[in-house]
Amino acid sequence: MRDQVQAVPDIHALRDRLERMQGRRMDAPVLPTHPAFSSLLPGGGLRAGSAYALARSASLLLALLARPSQDGSWCGVIGMPELGAEAAEKYGLDLDRLVFIPDPGPRWLAVTATIAEVLPVVAVRPPSGSTAARGGAETTRLAARLRDRGAVLLVQGAWPQAEAVIDVADPRWTGLGQGHGYLARRELTVSVSSRRSPHARRARMLLPAADGSVELLGTPTERLVPRERDEYRPRAVG
């Protein structure tokens, strides 16, 4: 019994050390997101104080933002001039709590850090040619800002020390008739790779469904991924 009592401070010290090394709290709260994603994401949601590397898909981004927005969280979207209020509203975002900064300029990292001071969820697309994915002083300061404020950063592209990589693949649109009609829904595979697990989780889902919602198809599966995978190479999927 005495050995167990003596071990407690050692466990706390190890935990503190791991948190300092990983740059995140292991018991940090998570923001709930759509149930279709909760079965894939580590912890079942978006972990406060963390960054996520996303495929360059507007549908994926808006679907991830929708639940936090509906729950009352303010969201910011930086560096995506083509992403409009109509599309955001279609996915259920509360436009009264949505801040658009279409062109943050060359100081986009500083702008992102400033927005993360006041908004709990921030999405950003680094400009073409950006070297932020390699790390550096500014990205380190931004990571510290996220942890301090408990904000979530969603990055369309590669990002150092991302909590998870959320990718999309194999899109398939349906809804067209014989040379007429409209694209009604898109089926694709969403995969999530995390530092917390050697297994990537993936699922087939409708993003969007015919009514504009998100729908999980079947049961999520796992596949082994290399542990050394540390960077995300963005792909563009609408």
SULMO-V397775 format. One record per residue. N is the residue number from 1. PHI is phi in degrees with one decimal (NA if undefined). PSI is psi in radians with two decimals (999 if undefined). OMEGA is omega in whole degrees, -180 to 180 (* if undefined). Layout:
N|PHI|PSI|OMEGA, N|PHI|PSI|OMEGA
//
This chain:
1|NA|-0.75|-179, 2|-64.1|-0.63|178, 3|-63.0|-0.66|178, 4|-65.9|-0.71|179, 5|-64.6|-0.72|-180, 6|-68.0|-0.47|-178, 7|-73.4|-0.39|-176, 8|-58.5|-0.88|179, 9|-59.7|-0.61|179, 10|-65.1|-0.68|178, 11|-64.0|-0.78|179, 12|-62.6|-0.70|179, 13|-64.6|-0.72|178, 14|-64.2|-0.73|179, 15|-62.5|-0.79|178, 16|-59.9|-0.69|-179, 17|-66.5|-0.76|178, 18|-61.9|-0.71|-180, 19|-64.7|-0.68|178, 20|-66.5|-0.70|-179, 21|-68.6|-0.72|-177, 22|-85.0|-0.29|179, 23|75.2|0.42|179, 24|-155.0|2.69|174, 25|-79.6|2.32|-177, 26|-74.8|-0.32|178, 27|-111.0|0.38|-178, 28|-60.7|2.48|180, 29|-67.7|2.83|179, 30|-120.8|2.56|172, 31|-85.9|2.21|178, 32|-61.9|2.57|175, 33|-132.1|-3.03|-178, 34|-58.3|2.44|-180, 35|-53.5|-0.50|179, 36|-62.8|-0.51|180, 37|-94.2|-0.45|-174, 38|-62.6|-0.49|179, 39|-77.5|-0.18|-179, 40|-104.9|-0.58|-173, 41|-79.8|2.49|175, 42|-59.5|2.25|-179, 43|79.8|-0.05|177, 44|81.3|0.14|180, 45|-169.3|-2.88|-180, 46|-91.1|2.03|-173, 47|-76.6|2.21|180, 48|-59.6|2.42|179, 49|83.7|0.18|-175, 50|-121.4|2.83|176, 51|-115.0|2.60|179, 52|-127.8|2.39|177, 53|-96.4|2.15|-174, 54|-116.0|2.65|166, 55|-62.4|2.70|-180, 56|-81.7|1.22|-180, 57|-123.9|2.07|179, 58|-63.1|-0.68|-179, 59|-62.6|-0.77|179, 60|-61.7|-0.82|-179, 61|-61.3|-0.86|-178, 62|-65.3|-0.64|178, 63|-65.1|-0.62|178, 64|-71.9|-0.57|-179, 65|-78.0|-0.41|-169, 66|-59.2|-0.90|-175, 67|-64.8|-0.84|176, 68|-56.6|-0.68|179, 69|-63.9|-0.78|180, 70|-65.1|-0.51|180, 71|-81.6|0.00|175, 72|106.7|0.02|179, 73|-79.0|2.38|172, 74|-75.1|2.44|-179, 75|-125.9|2.52|177, 76|-121.0|2.46|178, 77|-124.2|2.09|-172, 78|-120.9|2.31|173, 79|75.5|0.47|179, 80|-131.4|1.30|-174, 81|-63.4|-0.41|-178, 82|-82.5|-0.18|-178, 83|-87.7|1.94|-173, 84|-104.4|3.01|-178, 85|-66.0|-0.60|-178, 86|-62.4|-0.77|179, 87|-64.8|-0.73|180, 88|-62.7|-0.75|-179, 89|-65.8|-0.60|180, 90|-60.2|-0.60|-180, 91|-88.0|0.03|174, 92|96.3|0.18|178, 93|-71.1|2.55|176, 94|-83.8|1.88|-176, 95|-65.5|-0.38|178, 96|-71.9|-0.26|-180, 97|-121.1|0.52|-178, 98|-122.5|2.22|-178, 99|-113.7|2.14|177, 100|-103.0|2.30|170, 101|-127.6|1.51|-172, 102|-61.4|-0.72|-176, 103|-130.7|1.64|-178, 104|-78.2|-0.16|180, 105|80.4|-3.02|-176, 106|-66.0|-0.36|179, 107|-93.2|0.68|-174, 108|-62.4|-0.58|179, 109|-66.3|-0.73|178, 110|-65.7|-0.68|177, 111|-62.7|-0.77|179, 112|-60.9|-0.76|179, 113|-62.8|-0.68|180, 114|-66.5|-0.76|179, 115|-64.9|-0.65|179, 116|-66.5|-0.28|176, 117|-67.2|-0.55|-171, 118|-119.8|-0.33|-179, 119|-111.7|2.41|-177, 120|-76.8|-0.36|180, 121|-133.6|2.16|-177, 122|-130.5|2.27|176, 123|-113.3|2.41|-178, 124|-144.8|2.54|171, 125|-114.6|1.94|178, 126|-59.6|2.49|180, 127|-65.2|2.75|179, 128|-57.6|2.33|-180, 129|87.9|0.00|-180, 130|-65.0|2.49|178, 131|-105.2|0.24|-177, 132|-60.5|-0.53|-178, 133|-64.3|-0.30|179, 134|-83.4|-0.11|-177, 135|91.3|-2.97|-178, 136|136.3|3.09|-175, 137|-63.0|-0.73|-177, 138|-68.6|-0.71|178, 139|-68.3|-0.58|176, 140|-65.3|-0.75|178, 141|-64.9|-0.66|178, 142|-64.5|-0.73|178, 143|-60.4|-0.71|178, 144|-65.7|-0.65|178, 145|-64.2|-0.74|178, 146|-60.6|-0.79|-179, 147|-65.4|-0.70|-178, 148|-65.9|-0.70|-177, 149|-92.5|-0.22|-177, 150|70.8|0.50|-179, 151|-88.1|2.77|176, 152|-109.9|2.32|179, 153|-114.5|2.17|176, 154|-109.9|2.00|-174, 155|-110.9|2.17|175, 156|-83.0|1.53|-178, 157|141.6|-3.00|-179, 158|-69.2|2.60|178, 159|-154.3|2.32|-178, 160|-69.5|2.48|176, 161|56.2|0.66|178, 162|-67.2|2.48|176, 163|-60.8|-0.68|178, 164|-158.5|2.75|174, 165|-108.9|2.18|-178, 166|-113.2|1.97|-174, 167|-117.5|2.80|175, 168|-130.8|2.61|-179, 169|-155.0|2.89|174, 170|52.4|0.93|178, 171|-71.6|2.55|178, 172|-145.6|1.99|179, 173|-86.8|2.56|174, 174|-135.0|2.81|175, 175|128.2|-0.30|179, 176|-77.2|2.47|175, 177|-91.6|-2.70|179, 178|-77.1|1.41|178, 179|79.6|0.21|180, 180|-149.9|3.05|177, 181|96.9|-3.03|-175, 182|-123.1|2.65|172, 183|-67.4|2.12|-172, 184|-99.9|-0.66|-177, 185|-154.7|2.79|180, 186|-128.5|2.24|177, 187|-104.1|2.33|179, 188|-152.0|2.98|177, 189|-102.5|2.22|175, 190|-107.0|2.25|178, 191|-124.7|2.54|180, 192|-127.7|2.08|176, 193|-108.3|2.30|-175, 194|-128.4|2.61|173, 195|-67.6|-0.36|-176, 196|-80.2|-0.19|-176, 197|-148.4|2.48|177, 198|-77.4|-0.09|-177, 199|-105.8|2.25|173, 200|-85.1|2.37|177, 201|-100.9|2.43|-179, 202|-142.4|2.71|-179, 203|-153.6|2.62|175, 204|-90.7|2.31|-180, 205|-147.1|2.85|173, 206|-91.0|2.11|-177, 207|-146.5|1.47|6, 208|-97.1|2.89|169, 209|-78.9|3.11|-177, 210|-60.2|-0.54|180, 211|-92.2|0.15|179, 212|88.9|-0.01|-179, 213|-87.9|-3.10|177, 214|-114.4|2.36|-177, 215|-137.9|2.25|178, 216|-80.2|2.35|179, 217|-112.2|2.00|179, 218|78.3|-2.85|-176, 219|-107.9|2.37|178, 220|-58.0|2.53|178, 221|-120.8|2.95|180, 222|-122.4|2.63|172, 223|-142.5|2.61|-178, 224|-74.4|2.38|177, 225|-126.1|2.62|180, 226|-62.8|2.40|179, 227|-67.9|-0.46|-177, 228|-76.2|-0.12|178, 229|-62.2|2.01|-171, 230|-126.8|-0.07|-174, 231|-142.3|2.55|-179, 232|-105.5|2.28|175, 233|-98.5|1.94|-173, 234|-67.6|2.56|172, 235|-127.2|2.71|-178, 236|-101.1|2.10|175, 237|-134.9|2.23|-172, 238|-58.5|999|*
//
